[in-house]
Amino acid sequence: MNENDGAIAPASGPDPDVVRRVQGMWGVKGSGDTSGFSELVGAEVYARPASRPYGGWFDSVVDVLAELLEADGVDPDAAIEKVVVENGQLVLFVAREHLVRVARCLRDDQDLRFEMCFGVTGVHYPQDAGRELHGYFPLFSITHNRFLAIESTCPESDPHLPSIVEVYPGDDWPEREAWDLMGIVFDGHPGLTRTAMPDDWIGHPQRKDYPLGGIPVEYKGAVVPPPDVRRDYS
């Protein structure tokens, strides 16, 4: 058995912040219940900070990263906003101004060696005031057979994250796609252009507040309206 086979402690720490509470299967508002699941109530929550010990190799990775940041004159508590452990996965929430430095530390240090980045996923949380746009970067260590992710946020009013292409060149296309569809501007990217939408397209269609669009369709004498005018799927 190696250290990767060790049991991972369940998430613990402060209670999570609630994004929203939904009722029914889809959280539909503004219309009657058509699903039969009106008694189904749930809460969407933000990732909860974990408490030590994180379990397995997670503690040593966080400790090594903190030492490297301190050696560079960076306060680890300022660079690493929180550590999350959920579903057996380690996620480091990193302040955007320290994103490139943290990525380089994770790649280059012999005790870390996260040589591979699987791109970036953009996520839009309209309710997360001041942190509406999230960039999620999954990393893999071929040397140590470990997987973690770093996540960084920015507000809609200033949708900028630093590009990590200089550290992980393979992130070139994923960052372009995240900008095209989600509107995150990756500062320092060598060529931030559209990937899916036409160059003159207005807006970023994977944001949750982007209009659904569509055209009315006539079906056997009845007219089916476009999705964005049917009812509120919020």
N, C-alpha and C positions, 0 to 999 in steps of 0.2 A: 504493500500500500504506500502511495506517495502522498505528499501534502495536499494534492488536489482532491484526494479521496476523503479528506476529513469532513466532518459534519459542519455545516454552516449554521451559525446561530440565527434564529428567527429575528425579524425586524423588531426593534424595541426603541423606546425613547418617547419624546413628547407626543401627545395626540396630534394627528395630522390636521392640517387646515382643510376645511371643506370648500370645494369649488362651487358646488351647487347640489341641491337635493332634487331628485326627480321622482315622479309618480307615474305608474303605468309602465308598459314595456318600453316606450320610446321617449317618454318625457314630453309628450305633446301638450301644448297649451293652446287655449283659444277655441277648442272644439270639444264635443262630447267624447267619452271613452268609447272607442270602437274595437279595442283589442280584448276586452274582458279581463284586463290585468290592472284595474284601477287601484287595487289594494297593494300592488307591488310598489314599495317605496325603497329608494336607495340613495346613497350619497357618493358623489365623485369627490375624491380628495387628492391633494398634492402629496408628493413623496414625503414620507416621514423621516426625519433624521434618525440615524441609528446610534446606539450607545455602545461603548466598548464593553467587553471584547466583541469585535465584529465577527470573529470566527475564521477558522482556516488560515489562509495566507493573507487575508484582507488587512489585518493589523500591520503586518510587516511592510506591505506595499505602501500603506498610508504613512507609516513612520519614515520609510526611506524617502518618499516624496517630500515630506515635511523637512527633513534634514537637507535635502538638495535645495529647496526653496530658501531656507534660512542661510545656507552657504552663499546664495546669490543675493542676499540682503532683502528678501521678500518675507513678509509676515505670513506664515502658512494659514493662519486663521482668516487673513484678508483674501488670500488666493483661493482657498478651498472653503466655499460657503457652507457646505454641509456634505456629510457622507451618508449615503443611503444604501441599505442592504435589503433587497426584496427579491423573493423567489430565487434565492441562491445567487444573486448577482450583485456585484459591487458597482455603484454609480457615484462618481465624484462630481458635485456641482461646483463649477469653477467660475470665478469672476471673469468677465470677458476680457478685461485688460491683462489678465495673466494666462489666457488660454494657450497662446503659442509657447510660452515658457514651460507650462505644465506638460504640454504635448511633447516638447523636446526632452524634458527630464524623463518622461515615461518611455520614450524611444531609446535614449542613449545610455542610461545607467545600466551597468552590468547586472544589478540585482533586480531590475525591472524589465528592460528589453521588450517593450511592447512595439514590435517592429512593424505591425500591420494595422492599418486603419481601414475599416469597411465602409468608409464614406461618412455622410452626415444626413440625418433625417431632421427636417424642419417640422415643428409642431406649433400650432396656434391655440393659445388658451386665452380667449377674450376676457375671461373673468379675472385673470392673474394681473391685476393692475400694476403697471410699470415693468412687468416681466412677461408680456403677452406672447413673445416669440421665443421659442426654445430651439437650440441646436444640439442634437444628440449624436455623439461620435463614438461608435463601438470600436474598441481596440483589442488586438489579440497578440499575445506573446508566443511566438513559435519556440523560442528558447526554453521557456518555463511552462508552456502549455496552460496559459491562463487567459481569462477573458474578463475585461471590465469595460466601463463606458465613462466618458466625461460628458457633462451637459453644461451648457452655458446659455444665458438668457439675455434678451434685450427688449426694450419697450417698442411698441408700434411707432411712437413719436420719434424714435432714434434707432431704426432697425439695423444696427451695425454690429457685426461680430468680426474679429480678425480672421483672415484666411490662415489655414494651417497647411496650405499646399507646399510651403517651403520646408515643412517637416515631413509631411506625407504627400508626395506628388500625386499619388493616385486619388487624392481628394478633389482634384481639379473638376472633373465632371459632376460629382455629387454636389459640390458647392454651387455650381452653375444651376443645377436643377432645383436646389433649395431656394436659390434666389428667384428663379423663373416662376416657380409655383407657389412659394410661400412669402417671398418678398424680403428675405434676410440678405442684406448687403454684406458681402465678405470683403472687408478692406484688405488690399494687398493682393487680391486674386489676379493672376496674369491676364485673364480675359473673361470678364464676367458678362456673358451674353446668354440670350435665351436658348433653351434646349428643346422645349416642346411647343411653346407658343410662338406665333409670328413676332418678328422684331418690333412691330408697331402695336402690339397688344397692350391694352390698358389694364393694369391690376394684376393680381396674383390669385389664380382660381382655386387654390387649395386652402385658402384662408376660410375660416368658418363663417365669416360675415360676407363672403363673396356671393353675389346674386346667383341663384340657380339657373336663371334664364329659361330658354325653351320657347316654343311657339304653340299657339292653340291648335288642337287637332280635332277635326270633326269625325265622329264615329257613329254611324247609323242615326244621323240626325241630331246627336248630342255633341256638345263641344267640351273637350277636355282642356282645361286651362293649363298654362305653363306651371311648372312645379313651384316657382317662387310666389305665385299668387293664390295657391290653393288654400293653405293654412299654415300656421306657425309651427315649424318643426324645430323649435329652439330648446 
